[in-house]
Amino acid sequence: MKRRRRPITLAGVCIAALVGVTLALAPRPSFSLDREMRVQDDTPVFSTVAAAATSALEHRDHLSQFRMIGLSWTSGPGSDVGVRTSLDGKWSDWTTLGPADGGPNPNSREANHARIVTEPLWVGKADAYELRLPSGFSGVKVHLVRETGPRLHLKATSPPARADTTQPPINLRSAWGARPPKDPPEYASTVQMAFIHHTVNSNSYGPGDVPAILRGIQAFHMDSNGWNDIGYNFLIDRFGGIWEGRGGGIDRPVVGAQVLGFNTGSTGVAMIGDFSGGPAPGAMLDAAGRLLGWKLTLTGVDPMGANRFTSQDSSSGAKYPAGTVVTLNNISGHQDANYTDCPGLVESQLGQIRTTAKAWSGAFLAYPAGFRGGVYVATGEFTGDSISEIVTGAGAGGGPAVGVWRDTGVYLAGFYAFPQGFGGGVRVATGRLETNGPRDVVTAAGPGGGPAVEVFRTDGTNVRGWYAYAPNFAGGVYVASGNVNPLSAGDEVVTGAGPGGGPHVRIFSNTGADLGGFMAYDPRFTGGVRVAVGDVDGDGIDEIITAPGPGGGPHIRVFKLNGTEIGSFMAYDPNFGGGVYLTTVTSPDGKIRWIVTGAGEGGGTQVRVFDVHGNLGAVGFFYGSPNDTSGVRIAGGNFIGSAPGQLAVAEGAGTLPIIGFRRIDGPAFLPPS
């Protein structure tokens, strides 16, 4: 059946309201007075300033109008140059221009070592300029960007978004009148990270100025710097508009000219404006987050994560000389890789960009964005289309709220599994627990709620319930459901006691009848036990997989219904004591289920994959930063056809309540609409 993706939702609330902006294409007429831009050089009288001189003042007026100005020189002390411009005799304030601190890798075909070039300064319109040149400069040239050539036809165009992505509206190159590149673009093998810049231009431009600013930057980069095209992959205006920069395909790993030594494998996003003295507006930050939430997801990169990168900067005075291995956030500022102040005060706002990108990289928010109690996640097919739906349970502090969602983020149903005032959270599973009936949602209370197991239909109808342990036990219960009893045709419920209850696993029939249980670990261990089920040995019957709660080490064990162990291994370093979350996924050959583990709180967001004997441990990924200590919860499902190894993923306390999707080897994906 055809399924339609809604806007990313939070129980029916559009996420655009959360991030504070609705992105749209720039309102441009289909035919305008815009013209192509080119750089025309002007050699000042004082093109060389003697070292003995303190400075020189250059004045040029009655010039043909220009829109941008920049400088270059062959040698100099590295000082900034003062610039001001005039239109019809009205002078601007003085602005300092220094050597540009980004650009192509030194060994690339675009590298130009002959001249030192500044960033261009947008002036709107001007017909005169003055310079203050410190001593020691030689070979100075002034680069004036002027509109030349025939009028351009500009159209507000955006490519159609792919069905499996949250691609934002992006104004393509045709919307700002881009010149074609000099040579075909270069491509990396993938995009591993993003750098944020600011263009150090005026902050007072209007929406209609943006295409001209982009044409001016491109002209300066191509004509003055000698580059192949505009250096940035994307640019964002102060109104939240996103613009395609360097040509080659917005969804492809185009190599830019933006961070010395780190262009290959990164994408560069430039904020149009100067944020040296103040922060970027919220609309820009939100647009950058939404853009990178989409762009990085295409290659499975976590916006909140960090990775190791090798510098290719062979220039003298490099911050990280070529060959240096550097750990950088997957969304970093220009100054994190090069000696520069770029992107100004936006550097302190990168956390907001990362958080927004993370929100947009997932499929949906399961609870309000302010909720930070973590999310429990399960999967099950409820709608008859052979595609798994998502069941979420709020962690501690969120009330016992259960949500049922299509994998596309469409909210289907929800209910409270326990009294609304209970704040211990709710754990969830799914199973076929009614004879000839639909799949049900199995719930259990978190700490403080008693050992109650309650079974619901997706509309909130309570089917049945029972106590899994002594009624006075308040440590919480973990649940799983599957066909672990070879004598029954339906599913059973498997429970694990929470902290304080010992590692006690119990099995119940679909009616709640006690089918027995066992201690999965030393009975003296009081950290609790987490459970999952799946046919990991290919005998047609699900096995019970266990993991200790906090304090027990990452010891995974696999049991038959009667407590016979058939597998045992360490999922992480034996000294890790944060507990482990569990699920299973279909193996590539479709014959068995593989065990998937998620590190508990304190262990990072590392997901690993194993067979019943503990093999395959090298397969896996970090869902967030390796330094993130929130833990990660996982649920195997079927979201894209019958492809194996698909996971729904959520994080623990302290993080946004996002449901994301990963393949077991790490790449992110969004289920098709």
Sequence and secondary structure as in RCSB ss.txt:
>XXXX:A:sequence
MKRRRRPITLAGVCIAALVGVTLALAPRPSFSLDREMRVQDDTPVFSTVAAAATSALEHRDHLSQFRMIGLSWTS
GPGSDVGVRTSLDGKWSDWTTLGPADGGPNPNSREANHARIVTEPLWVGKADAYELRLPSGFSGVKVHLVRETGP
RLHLKATSPPARADTTQPPINLRSAWGARPPKDPPEYASTVQMAFIHHTVNSNSYGPGDVPAILRGIQAFHMDSN
GWNDIGYNFLIDRFGGIWEGRGGGIDRPVVGAQVLGFNTGSTGVAMIGDFSGGPAPGAMLDAAGRLLGWKLTLTG
VDPMGANRFTSQDSSSGAKYPAGTVVTLNNISGHQDANYTDCPGLVESQLGQIRTTAKAWSGAFLAYPAGFRGGV
YVATGEFTGDSISEIVTGAGAGGGPAVGVWRDTGVYLAGFYAFPQGFGGGVRVATGRLETNGPRDVVTAAGPGGG
PAVEVFRTDGTNVRGWYAYAPNFAGGVYVASGNVNPLSAGDEVVTGAGPGGGPHVRIFSNTGADLGGFMAYDPRF
TGGVRVAVGDVDGDGIDEIITAPGPGGGPHIRVFKLNGTEIGSFMAYDPNFGGGVYLTTVTSPDGKIRWIVTGAG
EGGGTQVRVFDVHGNLGAVGFFYGSPNDTSGVRIAGGNFIGSAPGQLAVAEGAGTLPIIGFRRIDGPAFLPPS
>XXXX:A:secstr
      S EETTEEHHHHHT         SS S EEEEEEEE  TTSS  TTSSEEEEEE S   EEEEEEEESB
  S  EEEEEEETTEE   EEE B    S TTSTT   S EEB  EEEEEESEEEEEEETT BS EEEEEEEEEE
E           TTS     B GGGTT    SS   B S   EEEEEE    S   GGGHHHHHHHHHHIIIIIS
  SS S SEEE TTS EEE SSS TTS B  SSSTT  TTEEEEEESS  SSS   HHHHHHHHHHHHHHHHTTT
  TT EEEEE  B STT SSBTT EEEEESEEEGGGTSSS TTGGGGGGHHHHHHHHHHHHSSEESS TT  S E
EEEEE  SSSS  EEEEEE TTS SEEEEE TTS EEEEEESS TT  S EEEEEE  STT   EEEEEE TTS 
SEEEEE TTS EEEEEESS TT  S EEEEEE   TT SS EEEEEE TTS SEEEEE TT  EEEEEESS TT 
 S EEEEEE  SSSSS EEEEEE TTS SEEEEE TTS EEEEEESS TT  S EEEEEEE TTSSSEEEEEEE 
TTS SEEEEE TTS  TT EEESS TT  S EEEEEE  STT SSEEEEEE TTS  EEEEEETTS B     
